[in-house]
Structure formats: C-alpha cells, structure tokens
Amino acid sequence: MKKLSTEPYKGTRDFYPENMRLQNYIFDTMKSVVEKYGYQEYTASIMEESDIYRAKTGEEIVNEQTYSFVDRGGREVTLRPEMTQTVARMISSKWQDYPTPVRWYSIPNLFRYEKPQKGRLREHFQLNADIFGIASPFADAEIIFLASTLMKNFGAKEADFEIRINSREFLNDFVGSLGLKEEDRIKFYRLLDKKDKISEEDFKSSVKNLLGGDIANKLMEKFYFGEAILTMMPESSAAKYLNSVIDILKDLGFKNIKFSPTLTRGFDYYTGIVFEVFDTDKSNSRSLFGGGRYDKLSDNFIDQSIPAVGFGMGDVTTKDFLETHKLLPERNLDIDIYIVVAGETDLVSVYRIADKLREEGLRVAIDISDKKLPDQLKVLDKRNAKFVLVVGSKELEDKKFVLRNIKTREEKQVSLDQIVGEIK
C-alpha cells in the first residue's frame, strides 16, 4: 500500500510545539492590546452559507478564491474567506441588545484558494477588530490608533511602518466629477487595488484600455498630484471627513501617516475611510494589513445601516514583519521542572512529588522512558524546561534532591519545600 504524504495540504501549516510558541505569542499580544481598549471577544463557525459572500465582497474572491461546496441538504456552503461578513451577520442579528459603541474582536482562521507565496497562504489566522454604531471620525481614528499600538507592542518603532489612508467615498466623488460611470468606477477601483503589484506602465495601459485615452489621461494626471487632490474638491464632505481623521491622528502624535489617493482595498463593501499598514523595510516592502469603514454591510441582513469600521491583521504577515525586523521573541520555556528518574526508583513516589509541586503552581513533567540516567540528562536541552530535578531511591529516602538550572548548569541540593522558592 502506498504511504500517505506527511506534508500538510498545500498552503496550510502544521503547528509543532516550537511553532505554537510563536503563534501563541502573536495571539497573546493581539489579545492583550485590544482588550485594553475595551474590545470583547466573539467567534463563529468556519462555515457560512455562500450567499453572504456574493453581496458586496468582490467577484474575484467569491468566484475564484473560496472553498465552497454543496452539503447533503443541498445548501451552498463556504469556508469563510474573511470574518467581516460573519460579524456583520452577528451584529445585525442582535443589534438592539448592545449599547453603542460596540467593540468586538476575534482571531479566526480563514481560507482562500489562491497561489501560496510569501505573506499569503490558503489558510491563515487573523485578528479582526471592529467598532459598530459610531459614524464619527473618532471611531476611524481609534481603529487606526489601535492598529498602530499593536505594531508597537510587537516591538516596532514608528519608522518601521507607514500607515497609508484614503477614502472610498472621496474616490467616488473624485472620479464621479470626471464623468466616470458607476460600472467603470468599480472596474477602475479593482485596477487601483492591483496598482502596486504591477509596473506603472502596465497599470496606465490597463486604465487606458478600460476607460479610453482621454478620461484615463485625466485620471492619471490628477492621481499623481498626491495630497493636492484633497484640495481640489473643497465642497466634498468625504474629503472633509478624511482630513478630520488625519488631523485627529496627527494631534495624537502620528508622524507615519500618509494620504494615498490610489489606495482602495479589494472589497466592494467599503464605504468610507480605508487604510493599510506598510512595512518600510526594503526587504519586506509590502502591505501588512488594513481595513476601513463599511456602513452598509448590515443592509444585507436587516433594514438598517449600522455604522462600522475595523481591520484585519494576519498572523503570516505579522510573523514576516517580526522576522524582518529581528523582533521574534526569545524562546519560551513550557516546563518549570523536568524530573529525571534513576533506575529502580518507585515511580509512584515520584508522581506524588510532582503533584505536590504542581499544586504550588509549577509545570512539572516526569521522564518515564526507563532510560539510564545519563541518557535522560543528555537530551535536556530539547525538553524546553527551566530546571531538572534528579530523583532516585536515595533522594526519596533522604528527602534531599539535586536541582539544576538547565541554562546555567548551576546545581543546588534542596529539600522538597525549598524547590518552589528556588524556581520562583
């Protein structure tokens, strides 16, 4: 019989203990930051009915990038490619039960059928943080401030990343003033979203093919004015709102925020502010994560628009950023005491010692391999423990034990009652 592959499914990962230590560090940091801001955790099933992704998500994602199937009841089901549709469904279901502002977060696993590459896999985990019920630039500013705080809690300096900001509503006003029809506008935004992934020449050529030479030239001429675009439409309420968010962030001390007129984000449901956090290191020059305002997504579920703004921060790009900037945490030790057992020792008595230490809050593991003592000691560096305790018949009789610091090799003879104090 042919042996099965030991490799995980393409584009997914196995998390061995050494991988879980880093993953837990990433998740724990995310949780500690958002909970300090008053965000509450929620979660949901990885499966949703496919219809919720067909409205306002984007054709490319629904048609080309989802894992979808028909279940035995004839229902079309999709493994969630993102969490925003799910949280919009959930908040719409119980909207009257929560006083605004509602601040929620989750760290779900998400599935996209796309080509695996650096920063992108077919399954990844992502922090989602959202504020519901507040149509104010302070909500947008808080979400961006939270994103920046997360980066700094991972050890990043302000110079290590740049926050690029734009507004889909302002883009609508701007391209509308140039006479662009709505159906062409959506296609143009999709091109804009791919702008940084293709050459400038290919981008301009694609815009001309889509819109024709005259209007394409007008658009290109305006878009390369950069921040000056914001002053070209002084009557635009979207421009005023965008400027308000930028001003709030600058008042809060932000120096790494930049208006980016071509930033769109890929989803069709964005209605206002959009932003992305970019790595400034040339070896990892890319968007790390982003988000924006999506005030109309609840319209898919109820007859009410619920103001909403949030972002998603993925674990894969976060890990890449930490590696690039040499911010990976030091190795975490999972075991406080690893007990090695000499031959002919009563294991029941050893278990009693271990249980007493566990009652004191220590993490204790026992070597029950029946290997000789030198062989047990030989692999201590791989045990991920802080201390080793040697237990044999003589130690049990004398109630005195040798406690060794695995890293420094320092040894002490201690009684059972002294062990906790030595460790802590």
Secondary structure, DSSP 8 states (H G I E B T S, - for coil): ------S-STT-----HHHHHHHHHHHHHHHHHHHHTT-EE----SEEETHHHHSSS-HHHHHHS-EEEE-TTS-EEEE-S-SHHHHHHHHHHTGGGS-SSEEEEE--EEE--S--BTTB-SEEEEEEEEEES--SHHHHHHHHHHHHHHHHHTT--GGGEEEEEEEHHHHHHHHHHTT--HHHHHHHHHHHHTGGGS-HHHHHHHHHHHH-HHHHHHHHHHHTTGGGGGGT-TT-HHHHHHHHHHHHHHHTT--SEEE-TT---S-TT--SEEEEEEE--GGG-SEEEEEEE-TTGGGGTSSS---EEEEEEEHHHHHHHHHHTT--------EEEEEEE-TT--HHHHHHHHHHHHHTT--EEE--S---HHHHHHTGGGS-EEEEEEE-HHHHHHT-EEEEETTT--EEEE-HHHHHHHH-
